[in-house]
Amino acid sequence: MTAVKRSHLRLWLASALVLVASAGITTAAGTARAAAGCRVTYSVTNQWQGGFGAAVTIDNLGDPVSGWQLTWSFAAGQTITQLWSGTVTESGSQVTVTDAGYNGDLPTGGSASFGFNGAWTSANPVPTSFALNGTTCTGTTAPTTSPTTTPPTTTPPTTPGSFTNPVVWQDFADGDIIRVGDVYYYSASTMHYSPGAPILRSYDLVNWEYAGHSVPRLDFDSNAYDLNGSRAYVKGIWASAFNYRPGDATYYWLGCTEFNRTYVYSAKTVDSTWSKKSKINKCYYDAGMLFDGNTPYVAYGNSTISVAQLSDDLTSEVRSQTVYTTPSSIGTLEGSRMYKRGNYYYIWLTRPANGQYVLRSTSPWGPYEQRQVLLNLPGPITGGGVPHQGGLVQTQNGDWYYMAFTDAYPGGRMPTMAPITWSSDGWPVLQTVNGRWGISYTRPNLPWHPLTPMIGTDTFTGPGLGQQYEWNHNPDTTKFGVSNGLKLSTATVTGDLYNARNTLTRRIQGPASTATIELDYSSMTGGDRAGLAMLRDQSAWIGIRKDNGATRVSMTNGLTMSTGTWTTTGTGTEQAGATVTGGKIWLRVTANIQPGSGRTATFSYSTNGTTFSNLGPAFTLNSDWQFFMGYRFGIFNYATTALGGAVTVNRMSVTAP
């Protein structure tokens, strides 16, 4: 299991890119300071060479408005080519959008949204200032309600001619990819994070959104996954299998945990509640699952590759047989995926972390021939590794693509895509560009579909958390609530963040992004610690310390684990701090996760949501791979003396330049 260069054309992300202009939220491109009376959230929902789609939300924080006009200037000569839910006029760089009538009335705390497609040439920065009916928006007062995420656009953009790798610059490793009808799904590893086995959804293989989790809770017959006296770092969900069986219209997930047992979960829709279907007392290591008709097969193993036939209800094994032994000249093969094309069965295998091979046979039981697909092929992310592992998918048009991942630490492992063709004698052939995995390829001939951006702003309106969030181990569900804010009551008495329950995590958008939370700490008690962390086996955080009647904002680093055993070796040392009052604070982390050593994160805070002050030194990120998962943003609240305190997170934003 194991960058795109930022040129004068800037970075266009195949995954959703969100640029937020709101109170106290800044981006490298420059953010509008929201105004007393209004806030504007400007989101680039997708982007390609020469074009982009955007969504804009206006939050009215002042007196009620009957009819509105929003104005801004484009700094780089961008133009609007199509707009919906409003009308637009442009004069040079100046843009004026007028309401569409039905969305013209904005009560105090109300919102209106519109979307558009645009054109750009040399750059596409976010506008730096917005005005609502002539009043500059600075957003000094938060509305009581607002949308949890930027709504997706509903009109397709002009189809771009190419896509850029990585297609998703977030940590989604060991992927299994399938198509059901016209919809694509991608499942990934999550180790000790809960819920586990996230599912992404796409309609064009380029733009993706969060869709669900196959494992609602890490219910693996071990209290370690509850982080209650024991822990399970780098255990749990490794490379697993995900597929759909048309015969019973059911999705299945299958995975081995702790090398000794395999669990099967199922659901009728990916975003519904998944249920545990069975436990098989055998490890199908790094498994791939094929439904040949209604018959389930599983390919699995490390170097010694086997195939098992499961019972039709996927509760037991019918037959198992070794089908291939990897020669010493190749080394290790694992990460199985199993397919059937024509009369051939294929087992897709990775050589970690620099190669990909494929086996072929006319029977699932062999004998299998072997071919090398790639070895030491330069990847598309500057400083990253060789794309490998992952799986194959065929489009409804008959085209084939390989979705691998690229090691890109400290951020993790990023989904990376390339076209596949087939030789005249039936072997898959990876399409390269100038002898390497392409930074860009011709875009799949697939229709655009509106999606929810994978980054943006969440106000935790409830009743539950969005699929972008995962807890560090299983949460104590009695100690948090989601309704007009995320309330976190202390769930653990500890001096060690790695032992603290109910730390909520969110993936970092690469190559660099910023997380900002608005934290109400008025209900903290003595000895409590709450804040925002850069979370991995070497960690740091910014947050509130409440001790002996004093309340301080603190930047703390030196939180460490031992490699391999993942026991705590350092609980952290405060590097800088300041006394704060008022009960509310904005905490911010800006992280550079471009692959390589020496990448850093910086911490800052604000007492008014607008002016931020840096706190403490830059934190150097660990770029080793052994923890497997990349860095995440983590929201935490724990007690060092006694339970009883609580905090409320009113807002979390993840923005990228």
Residue pairs with C-beta under 8 A, 6 or more apart in sequence:
1 173
1 174
1 189
1 238
1 239
1 286
1 334
1 335
1 352
1 389
1 628
2 173
2 350
2 352
2 353
2 385
2 388
2 389
2 405
2 407
2 413
2 625
3 381
3 382
3 383
3 384
3 408
3 510
3 511
3 594
3 595
4 11
4 164
4 165
4 166
4 380
4 381
4 382
4 439
4 511
5 382
5 439
6 511
8 122
8 123
9 49
9 122
9 123
10 122
10 123
10 124
11 511
11 657
12 47
12 48
12 49
12 52
12 124
12 164
13 47
13 164
13 169
13 656
14 46
14 163
14 164
14 165
14 166
14 167
14 168
14 206
14 207
15 167
15 168
15 169
15 170
15 207
15 208
15 454
15 509
16 45
16 46
16 207
16 208
16 209
16 451
16 452
16 453
16 454
16 455
17 44
17 45
17 46
17 47
17 453
17 455
17 509
17 656
18 43
18 44
18 45
18 150
18 453
18 454
18 455
18 456
18 654
18 655
18 656
19 27
19 29
19 31
19 42
19 43
19 44
19 126
19 655
19 656
19 657
20 27
20 31
20 41
20 42
20 43
20 126
20 456
20 457
20 653
20 655
21 31
21 32
21 34
21 40
21 41
21 42
21 126
21 127
21 128
21 130
22 31
22 32
22 34
22 39
22 40
22 41
22 139
22 457
22 653
23 33
23 34
23 39
23 138
23 139
23 140
23 142
23 609
23 610
24 34
24 139
24 516
24 518
24 586
24 606
24 608
24 609
24 610
24 612
25 31
25 457
25 514
25 516
25 653
25 655
26 514
26 612
26 655
27 126
27 514
27 655
27 656
27 657
28 512
28 657
29 125
29 126
29 657
30 125
30 126
30 128
31 126
31 128
31 655
32 40
32 42
32 72
32 126
32 127
32 128
32 129
32 130
32 137
32 138
33 129
33 136
33 137
33 138
33 139
33 610
34 40
34 61
34 137
34 138
34 139
34 140
35 130
35 131
35 132
35 135
35 136
35 137
35 138
35 139
35 140
36 61
36 62
36 138
36 139
36 140
36 141
37 60
37 61
37 62
37 63
37 132
37 135
37 137
37 138
37 141
38 58
38 59
38 60
38 61
38 62
38 130
38 132
38 135
38 137
38 138
38 139
39 58
39 59
39 61
39 137
39 138
39 139
39 142
39 143
40 56
40 57
40 58
40 59
40 70
40 72
40 130
40 132
40 137
40 139
41 56
41 57
41 59
41 150
41 456
41 457
42 54
42 55
42 56
42 126
42 127
42 130
43 54
43 55
43 56
43 57
43 150
43 453
43 456
44 52
44 53
44 54
44 124
44 126
45 53
45 54
45 55
45 115
45 150
45 152
45 153
45 450
45 451
45 453
46 52
46 53
46 157
46 207
46 448
46 451
47 53
47 124
48 157
48 160
48 161
48 162
48 163
48 443
49 160
49 161
49 162
50 119
50 120
50 121
50 160
51 81
51 117
51 118
51 119
51 120
51 157
51 158
51 160
52 78
52 117
52 118
52 119
52 120
52 124
52 157
53 115
53 116
53 117
53 118
53 153
53 157
54 115
54 116
54 117
54 118
54 153
55 113
55 114
55 115
55 150
55 151
55 152
55 153
56 70
56 97
56 113
56 114
56 115
56 116
57 111
57 112
57 113
57 146
57 147
57 150
57 151
58 68
58 70
58 106
58 111
58 112
58 113
58 132
58 137
59 109
59 110
59 111
59 139
59 143
59 146
60 106
60 107
60 108
60 109
60 110
60 111
60 112
60 132
60 143
61 108
61 109
61 139
61 140
61 141
61 142
61 143
62 108
62 135
62 141
63 108
64 105
64 106
64 107
64 108
64 110
65 104
65 105
65 106
65 132
65 133
66 104
66 105
67 99
67 104
67 105
68 98
68 99
68 104
68 106
68 112
68 132
68 133
69 96
69 97
69 98
69 99
69 132
69 133
70 96
70 97
70 130
70 131
70 132
71 94
71 95
71 96
71 97
71 130
71 131
71 134
72 94
72 95
72 127
72 129
72 130
72 131
73 93
73 94
73 95
73 127
73 129
74 93
74 95
74 127
75 93
75 125
75 127
75 128
76 120
76 121
76 122
76 123
76 124
76 125
77 93
77 120
77 121
77 122
78 118
78 119
78 120
78 124
79 90
79 118
79 119
80 88
80 90
80 95
80 116
80 117
80 118
81 116
81 117
81 118
81 119
81 158
82 116
82 117
82 155
83 97
83 114
83 115
83 116
83 117
84 114
84 115
84 116
84 153
84 154
84 155
85 100
85 103
85 112
85 113
85 114
85 115
86 97
86 98
86 99
86 100
86 103
86 114
87 97
87 98
87 100
88 95
88 96
88 97
88 98
88 116
89 95
89 96
89 98
90 96
97 114
99 112
100 114
103 112
103 113
103 114
104 112
106 112
108 143
109 143
109 144
109 145
109 146
110 143
111 143
111 146
111 147
113 147
113 150
113 151
115 153
115 154
115 155
117 155
117 157
117 158
118 124
129 136
129 137
130 136
130 137
131 137
138 610
139 609
140 608
140 609
140 610
142 518
142 609
142 650
142 651
144 484
145 459
145 461
145 484
146 459
146 461
147 459
147 461
148 457
148 458
148 459
148 460
148 461
148 466
149 452
149 453
149 456
149 457
149 458
149 466
150 452
150 453
150 456
150 457
151 452
152 209
152 450
152 451
152 452
152 453
153 450
154 450
156 447
156 448
156 449
157 448
159 443
159 448
160 443
161 442
161 443
162 440
162 441
162 442
162 443
163 206
163 417
163 440
163 441
163 443
163 444
164 439
164 440
165 380
165 381
165 406
165 416
165 417
165 418
165 437
165 438
165 439
165 440
165 441
166 380
166 381
166 406
166 408
166 414
166 415
166 416
166 510
167 205
167 206
167 208
167 403
167 415
167 416
167 417
168 200
168 208
168 414
168 415
168 454
169 411
169 414
169 509
169 510
169 511
170 411
170 412
170 414
170 454
170 507
170 508
170 509
170 510
171 411
171 412
171 413
171 414
171 507
171 508
171 629
171 630
171 632
172 186
172 188
172 198
172 200
172 405
172 412
172 413
172 414
172 415
172 507
173 188
173 189
173 389
173 405
173 412
173 413
173 628
173 629
174 188
174 189
174 238
174 239
174 240
174 286
174 335
174 389
174 390
174 405
174 413
175 186
175 187
175 188
175 389
175 390
175 391
175 403
175 404
175 405
175 415
176 186
176 187
176 188
176 240
176 241
176 242
176 243
176 288
176 337
176 390
176 391
177 184
177 185
177 186
177 187
177 390
177 391
177 392
177 393
177 403
178 184
178 185
178 242
178 243
178 244
178 393
179 185
179 393
179 394
179 395
179 396
180 244
181 396
182 203
182 396
182 447
183 201
183 202
183 203
184 201
184 202
184 203
184 205
184 393
185 199
185 200
185 201
185 202
185 211
185 242
185 244
185 251
185 270
186 199
186 200
186 201
186 202
186 208
186 403
186 415
187 197
187 198
187 199
187 200
187 214
187 240
187 242
187 253
188 197
188 198
188 200
189 197
189 237
189 238
189 239
189 240
189 628
190 196
190 197
190 198
190 236
190 237
190 470
190 629
191 233
191 234
191 235
191 236
191 237
191 238
191 628
191 629
192 218
192 225
192 231
192 232
192 233
192 234
192 235
192 236
192 472
192 473
193 236
193 470
193 471
193 472
193 473
193 505
193 629
194 215
194 217
194 218
194 225
194 470
194 471
194 473
194 474
194 475
195 213
195 215
195 216
195 217
195 470
195 471
196 213
196 214
196 215
196 218
196 236
196 237
196 470
197 213
197 214
197 215
197 237
197 240
197 242
197 253
197 255
197 265
198 210
198 212
198 213
198 467
198 470
199 210
199 211
199 212
199 213
199 214
199 242
199 270
199 271
200 208
200 209
200 210
200 211
201 208
201 209
201 210
201 211
201 270
201 451
202 208
202 209
202 451
203 446
203 447
203 448
203 449
203 451
204 443
204 444
204 446
204 447
204 448
204 449
205 393
205 395
205 401
205 403
205 417
205 444
205 446
206 417
206 443
206 444
207 448
207 449
207 451
208 451
208 454
209 451
209 452
209 453
209 454
210 452
210 454
210 466
210 467
210 468
211 270
211 271
211 467
212 267
212 270
212 271
212 272
212 274
212 467
213 274
213 467
213 470
214 240
214 242
214 251
214 253
214 265
214 267
214 270
214 274
215 237
215 253
215 255
215 263
215 265
215 274
216 273
216 274
217 474
218 225
218 232
218 236
218 237
218 473
218 474
219 225
219 276
220 236
220 257
220 258
220 261
220 263
221 261
221 279
222 230
222 232
222 258
223 229
223 230
224 230
224 231
224 232
224 235
225 232
225 235
225 236
225 473
225 474
226 473
226 474
226 476
226 501
227 472
227 473
227 474
227 492
227 499
227 500
227 501
228 476
228 501
231 473
231 498
231 499
231 566
232 473
233 498
233 537
233 561
233 566
233 627
234 566
234 627
234 628
234 629
235 257
235 258
236 257
237 255
237 257
238 255
238 256
238 257
238 286
239 255
239 286
239 287
239 334
239 335
239 389
240 253
240 254
240 255
240 256
240 287
241 252
241 253
241 254
241 255
241 284
241 287
241 288
241 289
241 298
241 337
242 251
242 252
242 253
242 254
242 289
243 251
243 252
243 289
243 290
243 291
244 250
244 251
244 252
244 291
245 252
245 291
245 294
245 296
246 291
247 291
247 293
247 294
248 294
249 268
250 266
250 267
250 268
251 266
251 267
251 268
251 269
251 270
252 264
252 265
252 266
252 277
252 289
252 296
252 314
253 264
253 265
253 266
253 274
254 262
254 263
254 264
254 265
254 284
254 287
254 289
254 298
254 314
255 262
255 263
255 287
256 262
256 283
256 284
256 285
256 286
256 287
256 300
257 263
259 283
259 285
260 281
260 283
261 279
261 280
261 281
261 282
261 283
262 279
262 280
262 282
262 283
262 284
262 287
263 276
263 278
263 279
263 280
264 276
264 277
264 278
264 279
264 280
264 314
264 315
265 274
265 275
265 276
265 277
266 274
266 275
266 277
266 314
267 273
267 274
267 275
271 467
277 313
277 314
277 315
278 313
278 314
278 315
278 316
280 310
280 315
280 316
280 317
282 317
283 300
284 298
284 300
284 308
285 300
285 301
285 302
285 334
286 300
286 301
286 302
286 334
286 335
286 336
287 298
287 299
287 300
287 336
288 298
288 299
288 300
288 336
288 337
288 338
288 347
288 348
288 391
289 296
289 297
289 298
289 338
290 296
290 297
290 298
290 299
290 338
290 339
290 340
290 345
290 364
291 297
292 340
292 364
294 312
295 309
295 312
296 309
296 310
296 311
296 312
296 314
297 307
297 308
297 309
297 310
297 338
297 364
298 307
298 308
298 309
298 310
298 338
299 305
299 306
299 307
299 323
299 336
299 337
299 338
299 347
300 306
300 307
300 308
300 336
301 322
301 334
301 336
302 332
302 333
302 334
303 325
303 326
303 331
303 332
303 333
303 334
304 322
304 324
304 325
304 326
305 322
305 323
305 324
305 325
305 326
305 333
305 336
305 347
305 349
305 359
306 320
306 321
306 322
306 323
307 320
307 321
307 323
307 338
307 347
307 364
307 365
307 366
308 317
308 318
308 319
308 320
308 321
309 317
309 318
309 319
309 320
309 364
310 316
310 317
310 318
311 317
311 318
321 365
321 366
323 347
323 359
323 361
323 364
323 365
323 366
323 367
323 368
324 347
324 359
324 366
324 368
324 370
326 332
326 333
330 351
330 355
330 357
331 351
332 351
332 352
333 349
333 350
333 351
333 357
334 349
334 350
334 352
335 348
335 349
335 350
335 352
335 388
335 389
336 347
336 348
336 349
337 347
337 348
337 349
337 390
337 391
337 392
338 345
338 346
338 347
338 348
338 364
339 345
339 346
339 348
339 392
340 346
341 422
341 426
342 426
343 362
344 360
344 361
344 362
344 426
345 360
345 361
345 362
345 363
345 364
346 358
346 359
346 360
346 428
347 358
347 359
347 368
348 356
348 358
348 391
348 392
349 356
349 357
349 358
349 359
350 356
350 357
350 388
350 389
350 390
351 357
351 375
351 388
352 388
352 389
353 385
353 386
353 388
353 407
353 625
354 375
354 376
354 385
354 386
354 388
355 372
355 373
355 374
355 375
355 376
355 386
355 388
356 372
356 373
356 374
356 375
356 388
356 389
356 404
356 430
357 370
357 371
357 372
357 373
358 370
358 371
358 373
358 427
358 428
359 368
359 369
359 370
360 368
360 369
360 370
360 371
360 426
360 427
361 367
361 368
361 369
371 427
373 428
373 429
373 430
374 386
374 387
374 388
374 430
374 437
376 386
377 386
377 387
377 430
377 432
377 436
377 437
378 386
378 435
378 436
378 437
379 385
379 386
379 387
379 406
379 416
379 436
379 437
380 387
380 406
380 416
380 436
380 437
380 438
380 439
381 406
381 408
381 414
381 416
381 595
382 594
382 595
383 408
383 594
383 595
383 596
384 406
384 407
384 408
384 414
384 595
385 406
385 407
385 408
385 595
386 406
386 407
386 437
387 404
387 405
387 406
387 416
387 418
387 437
388 404
388 405
389 404
389 405
390 402
390 403
390 404
390 405
390 415
391 402
391 403
392 400
392 401
392 402
392 403
392 420
392 428
393 400
393 401
393 403
394 400
395 401
395 444
395 445
395 446
396 446
397 444
397 445
397 446
399 419
399 444
399 445
400 419
400 420
400 421
400 422
400 428
401 417
401 418
401 419
401 420
401 444
402 417
402 418
402 419
402 420
402 428
402 430
403 415
403 416
403 417
404 415
404 416
404 417
404 418
405 413
405 414
405 415
405 416
406 413
406 414
406 416
407 413
407 595
407 625
408 414
408 510
408 593
408 594
408 595
408 630
409 595
409 622
409 623
409 624
409 625
409 630
410 536
410 593
410 595
410 599
410 621
410 622
410 623
410 630
410 631
411 508
411 510
411 511
411 593
411 594
411 595
411 630
411 631
412 507
412 593
412 629
412 630
412 631
413 628
413 630
414 510
416 437
417 441
418 430
418 431
418 432
418 437
418 438
418 441
419 431
419 441
419 442
420 428
420 429
420 430
420 431
421 428
421 429
421 431
422 428
422 429
423 429
430 437
431 438
431 441
432 438
433 439
433 440
433 441
454 468
454 509
455 509
455 513
455 654
455 655
455 656
456 653
456 654
456 655
457 651
457 652
457 653
458 466
458 468
458 651
458 652
458 653
459 484
459 485
459 650
459 651
460 482
460 483
460 484
460 485
460 486
460 649
460 650
460 651
460 652
461 482
461 483
461 484
462 481
462 482
462 483
462 484
463 482
463 483
464 482
465 482
465 486
465 504
468 506
468 507
469 504
469 505
469 506
470 504
470 505
470 506
471 502
471 503
471 504
471 505
472 503
472 504
472 505
472 535
472 634
473 501
475 491
475 501
475 502
475 504
476 491
476 501
476 502
479 488
479 489
479 490
479 491
479 501
479 502
480 486
480 487
480 488
480 489
480 491
480 502
480 504
481 487
485 520
485 648
485 649
485 650
486 504
486 635
486 648
486 649
486 652
487 646
487 647
487 648
488 502
488 504
488 530
488 635
488 636
488 637
488 646
488 647
488 648
488 649
489 637
489 643
489 644
489 645
489 646
490 525
490 528
490 637
490 638
490 639
490 643
490 644
490 645
490 646
491 500
491 501
491 502
491 637
491 638
491 643
492 499
492 500
492 501
492 502
492 638
492 639
493 638
493 639
493 640
493 641
493 642
493 643
494 500
494 638
494 639
494 640
495 571
495 640
496 568
496 571
497 503
497 529
497 533
497 535
497 539
497 541
497 559
497 571
497 572
497 636
497 638
498 539
498 559
498 561
498 568
499 568
500 636
500 637
500 638
501 638
502 636
502 637
503 533
503 535
503 634
503 635
503 636
504 634
504 635
504 636
505 535
505 632
505 633
505 634
505 635
506 515
506 632
506 633
506 634
506 652
506 654
507 630
507 632
507 633
508 515
508 591
508 593
508 630
508 631
508 632
508 633
508 654
509 654
509 656
510 593
510 594
511 592
511 593
511 594
512 590
512 591
512 592
512 593
512 594
512 656
512 657
513 590
513 591
513 593
513 654
513 655
513 656
513 657
514 588
514 589
514 590
514 591
514 653
514 654
514 655
514 656
515 532
515 588
515 589
515 591
515 633
515 652
515 653
515 654
516 586
516 587
516 588
516 651
516 652
516 653
516 655
517 532
517 586
517 587
517 588
517 635
517 649
517 651
517 652
517 653
518 584
518 585
518 586
518 609
518 649
518 650
518 651
518 652
519 530
519 531
519 532
519 543
519 544
519 584
519 585
519 586
519 587
519 647
519 648
519 649
519 650
520 583
520 584
520 647
520 648
520 649
520 650
521 530
521 544
521 546
521 551
521 583
521 584
521 585
521 647
522 583
522 584
523 645
523 646
523 647
523 648
524 530
524 544
524 546
524 551
524 637
524 645
524 646
524 647
525 546
525 639
525 642
525 644
525 645
526 546
526 547
526 548
526 549
526 641
527 546
527 547
527 639
527 640
527 641
527 642
528 544
528 545
528 546
528 637
528 638
528 639
528 640
528 645
528 647
529 543
529 544
529 545
529 546
529 636
529 637
529 638
529 639
529 640
530 543
530 544
530 636
530 637
530 638
530 647
531 541
531 542
531 543
531 544
531 554
531 587
531 635
531 636
532 541
532 542
532 543
532 587
532 588
532 589
532 633
532 634
532 635
532 636
533 539
533 540
533 541
533 543
533 589
533 633
533 634
533 635
533 636
534 540
534 541
534 589
534 591
534 601
534 619
534 621
534 631
534 632
534 633
534 634
535 631
535 632
535 633
535 634
536 621
536 622
536 627
536 629
536 630
536 631
536 632
537 560
537 561
537 563
537 566
537 622
537 626
537 627
538 559
538 560
538 561
538 621
538 622
539 557
539 559
539 560
539 572
539 634
540 555
540 556
540 557
540 558
540 559
540 572
540 601
540 603
540 619
541 555
541 556
541 557
541 559
541 572
541 603
541 634
541 636
542 553
542 554
542 555
542 556
542 587
542 588
542 589
542 603
542 604
542 605
542 615
542 616
543 553
543 554
543 556
543 587
543 636
544 551
544 552
544 553
544 554
544 580
544 585
544 647
545 551
545 552
545 553
545 554
545 574
545 577
546 552
546 645
550 579
551 579
551 580
551 581
552 577
552 578
552 579
552 580
553 577
553 578
553 580
553 585
553 587
553 605
553 615
554 574
554 576
554 577
554 615
555 574
555 575
555 576
555 577
555 603
555 615
555 616
555 617
556 572
556 573
556 574
556 575
556 616
557 572
557 573
557 575
557 616
557 617
557 619
558 570
558 571
558 572
558 573
559 568
559 570
559 571
559 572
560 568
560 569
560 570
561 567
561 568
561 569
561 627
562 569
563 624
563 626
563 627
564 626
566 627
575 616
575 617
576 615
576 616
576 617
577 615
578 615
580 605
580 607
582 607
584 607
585 605
585 606
585 607
586 605
586 606
586 607
586 608
586 609
586 612
587 603
587 604
587 605
588 603
588 604
588 605
588 606
588 612
589 601
589 602
589 603
589 633
590 601
590 602
590 604
591 599
591 600
591 601
591 621
591 631
591 633
592 599
592 600
592 601
592 621
593 599
593 621
593 630
593 631
595 623
596 623
597 623
598 620
599 620
599 621
599 623
600 618
600 619
600 620
600 621
601 618
601 619
601 621
601 631
602 614
602 618
602 619
603 614
603 615
603 616
603 619
604 612
604 613
604 614
604 615
605 612
605 613
605 615
606 612
606 613
621 631
633 654
635 649
635 652
637 645
637 646
637 647
639 645
